[in-house]
Amino acid sequence: MNVKLETKRLYLRPITQNDAQDFFEMDSNPKVHIFLGNNPVTSVEQSKSKIEGILQQYKDYGVGRLAMFKKDTGEFVGWSGLKYERELRKEFNYYDLGYRLKEEFWGNGYATEAAIASLDYGFKDLELEEICAAAHINHIVSNTILKKIGMHPSGTFEYEGDLCNWYTLKKIFTNSKTPF
Ligand SMILES: CC(C)(COP(=O)(O)OP(=O)(O)OC[C@H]1O[C@@H](n2cnc3c(N)ncnc32)[C@H](O)[C@@H]1OP(=O)(O)O)[C@@H](O)C(=O)NCCC(=O)NCCS
């Protein structure tokens, strides 16, 4: 997969196995997983295996989460972007928008910035008709972001006993380059 996205402060590029140490630092933090319904990783090997899954998604669907870096320092911030999601909603598959950052970078607007670029990429370059997202109903920050970037609250659903908010956004432009 050959894609590079750029925002004012960030650039995003495909994840590689060279990112495993950064993934481990991010995903070994229990605070990162509070609303994700999974456990922190405990070894770099586990992060490598998760990256292997992402590389397979790139091959299978031509889309997947992207690693995100600060332009000014080159630091790994986290991942963001689209994923062809086949498991979260039992009834259908969809293109999911998501983000996950190292804790030290929270609260700077980076997730919002990357999410807007990901929507733009999905509608403009991938020509998707619809992008969706989900957030645990108690995850105030993620719900705030999804509403702020213009995704439509579209009900709730249950996933493994947790109630989640469901968001959708359809391509709403014809000739213009951006849906915003
Ligand atoms: C969720 C996460 C990606 C947010 O990243 P971030 O870069 O800190 O988010 P941003 O700074 O872009 O936006 C956060 C927004 O939430 C708002 N916010 C934060 N705390 C809030 C609160 N208690 N109540 C209401 N809004 C709140 C912020 O003010 C900000 O909005 P603003 O830009 O309008 O001020 C990050 O916390 C993370 O990686 N968490 C762990 C993984 C995760 O939960 N991923 C999402 C799964 S759905």
The ligand as an SDF file (V2000), in Angstrom:
LIG
                    3D

 48 50  0  0  0  0  0  0  0  0999 V2000
   -9.2370    9.0180   22.1400 C   0  0  0  0  0  0  0  0  0  0  0  0
   -7.8920    9.6480   21.7560 C   0  0  0  0  0  0  0  0  0  0  0  0
   -7.4810    9.0790   20.3990 C   0  0  0  0  0  0  0  0  0  0  0  0
   -8.0700   11.1630   21.6910 C   0  0  0  0  0  0  0  0  0  0  0  0
   -6.9010   11.7240   21.1400 O   0  0  0  0  0  0  0  0  0  0  0  0
   -6.5580   13.2820   21.3170 P   0  0  0  0  0  0  0  0  0  0  0  0
   -5.5290   13.6390   20.3060 O   0  0  0  0  0  0  0  0  0  0  0  0
   -6.2610   13.5450   22.7380 O   0  0  0  0  0  0  0  0  0  0  0  0
   -7.9650   13.9590   20.9400 O   0  0  0  0  0  0  0  0  0  0  0  0
   -8.1330   15.4550   20.4580 P   0  0  0  0  0  0  0  0  0  0  0  0
   -7.1990   16.3080   21.2500 O   0  0  0  0  0  0  0  0  0  0  0  0
   -8.0600   15.5170   18.9610 O   0  0  0  0  0  0  0  0  0  0  0  0
   -9.6630   15.7550   20.8250 O   0  0  0  0  0  0  0  0  0  0  0  0
  -10.1420   15.5490   22.0910 C   0  0  0  0  0  0  0  0  0  0  0  0
  -11.4100   16.3730   22.2280 C   0  0  0  0  0  0  0  0  0  0  0  0
  -12.1380   15.8800   23.3350 O   0  0  0  0  0  0  0  0  0  0  0  0
  -12.3890   16.9710   24.2020 C   0  0  0  0  0  0  0  0  0  0  0  0
  -12.4630   16.4650   25.5590 N   0  0  0  0  0  0  0  0  0  0  0  0
  -11.4650   15.9610   26.3070 C   0  0  0  0  0  0  0  0  0  0  0  0
  -11.9360   15.6230   27.5150 N   0  0  0  0  0  0  0  0  0  0  0  0
  -13.2610   15.9310   27.5030 C   0  0  0  0  0  0  0  0  0  0  0  0
  -14.2950   15.8240   28.4490 C   0  0  0  0  0  0  0  0  0  0  0  0
  -14.0840   15.3090   29.6400 N   0  0  0  0  0  0  0  0  0  0  0  0
  -15.5340   16.2310   28.0990 N   0  0  0  0  0  0  0  0  0  0  0  0
  -15.7820   16.7270   26.8700 C   0  0  0  0  0  0  0  0  0  0  0  0
  -14.8280   16.8630   25.9170 N   0  0  0  0  0  0  0  0  0  0  0  0
  -13.5910   16.4530   26.2480 C   0  0  0  0  0  0  0  0  0  0  0  0
  -11.2340   17.9000   24.0080 C   0  0  0  0  0  0  0  0  0  0  0  0
  -11.5460   19.1900   24.4800 O   0  0  0  0  0  0  0  0  0  0  0  0
  -11.0660   17.8340   22.5100 C   0  0  0  0  0  0  0  0  0  0  0  0
  -12.0110   18.6360   21.8550 O   0  0  0  0  0  0  0  0  0  0  0  0
  -11.6100   20.1430   21.3750 P   0  0  0  0  0  0  0  0  0  0  0  0
  -10.4770   19.9690   20.3910 O   0  0  0  0  0  0  0  0  0  0  0  0
  -12.8550   20.6360   20.7250 O   0  0  0  0  0  0  0  0  0  0  0  0
  -11.1910   20.8720   22.5770 O   0  0  0  0  0  0  0  0  0  0  0  0
   -6.7890    9.2990   22.8050 C   0  0  0  0  0  0  0  0  0  0  0  0
   -7.2350    9.6770   24.0710 O   0  0  0  0  0  0  0  0  0  0  0  0
   -6.4400    7.8240   22.8150 C   0  0  0  0  0  0  0  0  0  0  0  0
   -5.5760    7.3740   22.0690 O   0  0  0  0  0  0  0  0  0  0  0  0
   -7.1270    7.0310   23.6750 N   0  0  0  0  0  0  0  0  0  0  0  0
   -6.8770    5.6060   23.7520 C   0  0  0  0  0  0  0  0  0  0  0  0
   -7.4080    4.8520   22.5310 C   0  0  0  0  0  0  0  0  0  0  0  0
   -8.8830    5.1070   22.2730 C   0  0  0  0  0  0  0  0  0  0  0  0
   -9.6700    5.1900   23.1950 O   0  0  0  0  0  0  0  0  0  0  0  0
   -9.2420    5.2450   20.9760 N   0  0  0  0  0  0  0  0  0  0  0  0
  -10.6050    5.5330   20.5570 C   0  0  0  0  0  0  0  0  0  0  0  0
  -11.4500    4.3370   20.5900 C   0  0  0  0  0  0  0  0  0  0  0  0
  -13.1350    4.7210   20.1220 S   0  0  0  0  0  0  0  0  0  0  0  0
  1  2  1  0
  2  3  1  0
  2  4  1  0
  2 36  1  0
  4  5  1  0
  5  6  1  0
  6  7  2  0
  6  8  1  0
  6  9  1  0
  9 10  1  0
 10 11  2  0
 10 12  1  0
 10 13  1  0
 13 14  1  0
 14 15  1  0
 15 16  1  0
 15 30  1  0
 16 17  1  0
 17 18  1  0
 17 28  1  0
 18 19  1  0
 18 27  1  0
 19 20  2  0
 20 21  1  0
 21 22  1  0
 21 27  2  0
 22 23  1  0
 22 24  2  0
 24 25  1  0
 25 26  2  0
 26 27  1  0
 28 29  1  0
 28 30  1  0
 30 31  1  0
 31 32  1  0
 32 33  2  0
 32 34  1  0
 32 35  1  0
 36 37  1  0
 36 38  1  0
 38 39  2  0
 38 40  1  0
 40 41  1  0
 41 42  1  0
 42 43  1  0
 43 44  2  0
 43 45  1  0
 45 46  1  0
 46 47  1  0
 47 48  1  0
M  END
$$$$
